[in-house]
Amino acid sequence: MARKRRAFSTVFKAKVALDAIKGLKTSAELAKSHGVRTTQIALWKKQLADDAASIFEASSPKAEKADSPSEDEL
């Protein structure tokens, strides 16, 4: 019988990817300690690096101005 596919939470993926980016342990060490494959860690690390800019898009000055009330509304 085939093994059931595991689903990892986004929090777990982020934690592992951040550990990989920090570089304090090798991918093999991280894979062993977290119970995932090294290729999966590399994929999560790449996704984090590619999407990191989107975290700061919402806090841009243009977005803050759009959310704050204008002088006429005060």
MDTraj code that builds the backbone (N, CA, C; nanometers):
import mdtraj as md
import numpy as np

residues = "MET ALA ARG LYS ARG ARG ALA PHE SER THR VAL PHE LYS ALA LYS VAL ALA LEU ASP ALA ILE LYS GLY LEU LYS THR SER ALA GLU LEU ALA LYS SER HIS GLY VAL ARG THR THR GLN ILE ALA LEU TRP LYS LYS GLN LEU ALA ASP ASP ALA ALA SER ILE PHE GLU ALA SER SER PRO LYS ALA GLU LYS ALA ASP SER PRO SER GLU ASP GLU LEU".split()
xyz = np.array([
    [0.0840, -0.1175, 0.0000],
    [0.0000, 0.0000, 0.0000],
    [0.0888, 0.1242, 0.0000],
    [0.0509, 0.2240, -0.0784],
    [0.1295, 0.3460, -0.0912],
    [0.1185, 0.4314, 0.0345],
    [0.2259, 0.4982, 0.0634],
    [0.2279, 0.5862, 0.1798],
    [0.1478, 0.7126, 0.1496],
    [0.0744, 0.7635, 0.2491],
    [-0.0062, 0.8843, 0.2305],
    [0.0855, 1.0061, 0.2165],
    [0.0506, 1.0923, 0.1263],
    [0.1293, 1.2126, 0.1008],
    [0.1178, 1.3087, 0.2193],
    [0.2314, 1.3599, 0.2644],
    [0.2313, 1.4507, 0.3779],
    [0.2046, 1.5934, 0.3321],
    [0.1363, 1.6691, 0.4157],
    [0.1110, 1.8106, 0.3894],
    [0.1768, 1.8914, 0.5011],
    [0.2595, 1.9871, 0.4630],
    [0.3298, 2.0698, 0.5600],
    [0.2618, 2.2052, 0.5709],
    [0.2543, 2.2592, 0.6901],
    [0.1930, 2.3905, 0.7099],
    [0.2855, 2.4994, 0.6555],
    [0.2272, 2.6129, 0.6281],
    [0.3066, 2.7246, 0.5769],
    [0.4056, 2.7742, 0.6817],
    [0.3684, 2.7653, 0.8071],
    [0.4585, 2.8073, 0.9156],
    [0.5817, 2.7166, 0.9195],
    [0.5596, 2.5864, 0.9050],
    [0.6708, 2.4908, 0.9044],
    [0.7625, 2.5166, 0.7846],
    [0.7025, 2.5385, 0.6671],
    [0.7827, 2.5643, 0.5468],
    [0.8675, 2.6895, 0.5640],
    [0.8080, 2.7942, 0.6186],
    [0.8809, 2.9193, 0.6389],
    [0.9959, 2.9008, 0.7378],
    [0.9705, 2.8261, 0.8439],
    [1.0744, 2.8016, 0.9445],
    [1.1924, 2.7276, 0.8835],
    [1.1642, 2.6238, 0.8069],
    [1.2709, 2.5448, 0.7451],
    [1.3458, 2.6291, 0.6417],
    [1.2716, 2.7058, 0.5610],
    [1.3346, 2.7890, 0.4585],
    [1.4234, 2.8959, 0.5215],
    [1.3784, 2.9556, 0.6303],
    [1.4606, 3.0552, 0.6991],
    [1.5862, 2.9919, 0.7577],
    [1.5717, 2.8724, 0.8135],
    [1.6886, 2.8009, 0.8638],
    [1.7888, 2.7752, 0.7515],
    [1.7375, 2.7410, 0.6338],
    [1.8250, 2.7140, 0.5195],
    [1.8950, 2.8413, 0.4726],
    [1.8228, 2.9525, 0.4719],
    [1.8821, 3.0791, 0.4272],
    [1.9884, 3.1271, 0.5260],
    [1.9647, 3.1053, 0.6550],
    [2.0629, 3.1454, 0.7560],
    [2.1961, 3.0751, 0.7347],
    [2.1914, 2.9509, 0.6895],
    [2.3135, 2.8781, 0.6590],
    [2.3890, 2.8255, 0.7788],
    [2.3245, 2.8172, 0.8936],
    [2.3920, 2.7662, 1.0121],
    [2.4120, 2.6153, 1.0055],
    [2.3256, 2.5460, 0.9296],
    [2.3369, 2.4017, 0.9102],
    [2.3323, 2.3726, 0.7608],
    [2.3844, 2.2597, 0.7225],
    [2.3770, 2.2193, 0.5821],
    [2.2362, 2.1711, 0.5512],
    [2.2069, 2.1589, 0.4229],
    [2.0764, 2.1094, 0.3817],
    [2.0525, 1.9678, 0.4323],
    [2.1570, 1.8880, 0.4325],
    [2.1448, 1.7503, 0.4810],
    [2.1109, 1.7474, 0.6302],
    [2.1748, 1.8343, 0.7075],
    [2.1459, 1.8408, 0.8504],
    [2.0031, 1.8876, 0.8759],
    [1.9595, 1.9881, 0.8004],
    [1.8225, 2.0370, 0.8139],
    [1.7214, 1.9303, 0.7741],
    [1.7500, 1.8589, 0.6655],
    [1.6599, 1.7541, 0.6185],
    [1.6440, 1.6454, 0.7242],
    [1.7538, 1.6086, 0.7855],
    [1.7487, 1.5037, 0.8876],
    [1.6726, 1.5508, 1.0116],
    [1.6973, 1.6723, 1.0547],
    [1.6336, 1.7217, 1.1768],
    [1.4849, 1.7518, 1.1589],
    [1.4445, 1.7921, 1.0375],
    [1.3040, 1.8257, 1.0128],
    [1.2253, 1.7137, 0.9446],
    [1.2934, 1.6108, 0.8996],
    [1.2249, 1.4974, 0.8393],
    [1.1735, 1.5223, 0.6984],
    [1.2469, 1.6015, 0.6210],
    [1.2111, 1.6279, 0.4811],
    [1.3329, 1.6037, 0.3932],
    [1.3118, 1.6027, 0.2639],
    [1.4226, 1.5806, 0.1704],
    [1.4939, 1.7121, 0.1398],
    [1.6196, 1.7011, 0.1003],
    [1.6996, 1.8203, 0.0702],
    [1.6444, 1.8962, -0.0496],
    [1.5892, 1.8244, -0.1461],
    [1.5318, 1.8927, -0.2631],
    [1.4111, 1.9764, -0.2235],
    [1.3342, 1.9292, -0.1265],
    [1.2181, 2.0051, -0.0792],
    [1.2633, 2.1322, -0.0086],
    [1.3689, 2.1229, 0.0690],
    [1.4227, 2.2403, 0.1372],
    [1.4717, 2.3424, 0.0351],
    [1.5390, 2.2962, -0.0682],
    [1.5878, 2.3869, -0.1723],
    [1.4715, 2.4569, -0.2422],
    [1.3628, 2.3854, -0.2654],
    [1.2453, 2.4451, -0.3292],
    [1.1828, 2.5513, -0.2401],
    [1.1658, 2.5222, -0.1114],
    [1.1083, 2.6194, -0.0190],
    [1.1985, 2.7409, -0.0034],
    [1.3287, 2.7201, -0.0032],
    [1.4250, 2.8297, 0.0077],
    [1.4144, 2.9212, -0.1143],
    [1.4013, 2.8622, -0.2330],
    [1.3876, 2.9398, -0.3557],
    [1.2561, 3.0173, -0.3565],
    [1.1478, 2.9537, -0.3125],
    [1.0185, 3.0204, -0.3076],
    [1.0230, 3.1390, -0.2122],
    [1.0870, 3.1230, -0.0983],
    [1.0985, 3.2320, -0.0021],
    [1.1788, 3.3474, -0.0605],
    [1.2892, 3.3167, -0.1256],
    [1.3726, 3.4213, -0.1849],
    [1.2986, 3.4937, -0.2976],
    [1.2231, 3.4195, -0.3784],
    [1.1506, 3.4802, -0.4904],
    [1.0341, 3.5666, -0.4438],
    [0.9669, 3.5264, -0.3372],
    [0.8463, 3.5956, -0.2930],
    [0.8696, 3.6912, -0.1766],
    [0.9913, 3.7086, -0.1339],
    [1.0204, 3.7935, -0.0190],
    [0.9807, 3.9387, -0.0442],
    [0.9940, 3.9874, -0.1649],
    [0.9603, 4.1262, -0.1949],
    [0.8112, 4.1527, -0.1777],
    [0.7281, 4.0527, -0.2004],
    [0.5834, 4.0730, -0.1890],
    [0.5406, 4.1012, -0.0452],
    [0.6210, 4.0619, 0.0520],
    [0.5892, 4.0893, 0.1918],
    [0.5874, 4.2394, 0.2177],
    [0.6765, 4.3119, 0.1536],
    [0.6909, 4.4538, 0.1787],
    [0.6074, 4.5409, 0.0858],
    [0.5407, 4.4835, -0.0115],
    [0.4601, 4.5625, -0.1038],
    [0.3428, 4.6290, -0.0335],
    [0.2793, 4.5630, 0.0599],
    [0.1640, 4.6182, 0.1293],
    [0.2027, 4.7353, 0.2190],
    [0.3271, 4.7422, 0.2625],
    [0.3685, 4.8495, 0.3520],
    [0.4397, 4.9629, 0.2784],
    [0.4180, 4.9727, 0.1476],
    [0.4808, 5.0813, 0.0724],
    [0.4106, 5.2130, 0.1049],
    [0.4765, 5.3256, 0.0880],
    [0.4163, 5.4564, 0.1194],
    [0.2879, 5.4834, 0.0413],
    [0.2794, 5.4375, -0.0823],
    [0.1578, 5.4590, -0.1608],
    [0.0397, 5.3875, -0.0983],
    [0.0604, 5.2667, -0.0491],
    [-0.0475, 5.1902, 0.0140],
    [-0.0902, 5.2561, 0.1451],
    [0.0043, 5.3127, 0.2195],
    [-0.0293, 5.3791, 0.3442],
    [-0.1120, 5.5037, 0.3193],
    [-0.0801, 5.5783, 0.2147],
    [-0.1568, 5.6978, 0.1820],
    [-0.2984, 5.6615, 0.1409],
    [-0.3144, 5.5531, 0.0711],
    [-0.4468, 5.5110, 0.0273],
    [-0.5320, 5.4676, 0.1458],
    [-0.4724, 5.4121, 0.2484],
    [-0.5457, 5.3653, 0.3652],
    [-0.5777, 5.4767, 0.4643],
    [-0.4961, 5.5799, 0.4671],
    [-0.5176, 5.6862, 0.5649],
    [-0.6230, 5.7844, 0.5127],
    [-0.7023, 5.8412, 0.6039],
    [-0.8065, 5.9356, 0.5614],
    [-0.7447, 6.0655, 0.5108],
    [-0.8122, 6.1292, 0.4176],
    [-0.7621, 6.2551, 0.3644],
    [-0.7939, 6.3679, 0.4623],
    [-0.7387, 6.4867, 0.4370],
    [-0.7601, 6.6005, 0.5258],
    [-0.9074, 6.6420, 0.5245],
    [-0.9765, 6.6261, 0.4132],
    [-1.1183, 6.6626, 0.4047],
    [-1.2049, 6.5717, 0.4921],
    [-1.1641, 6.4456, 0.5042],
    [-1.2410, 6.3506, 0.5851],
    [-1.2214, 6.3736, 0.7341],
    [-1.1121, 6.4361, 0.7726],
    [-1.0882, 6.4620, 0.9151],
    [-1.1716, 6.5758, 0.9578],
])
top = md.Topology()
chain = top.add_chain()
for i, resn in enumerate(residues, 1):
    res = top.add_residue(resn, chain, resSeq=i)
    for name in ("N", "CA", "C"):
        top.add_atom(name, md.element.get_by_symbol(name[0]), res)
traj = md.Trajectory(xyz[None], top)
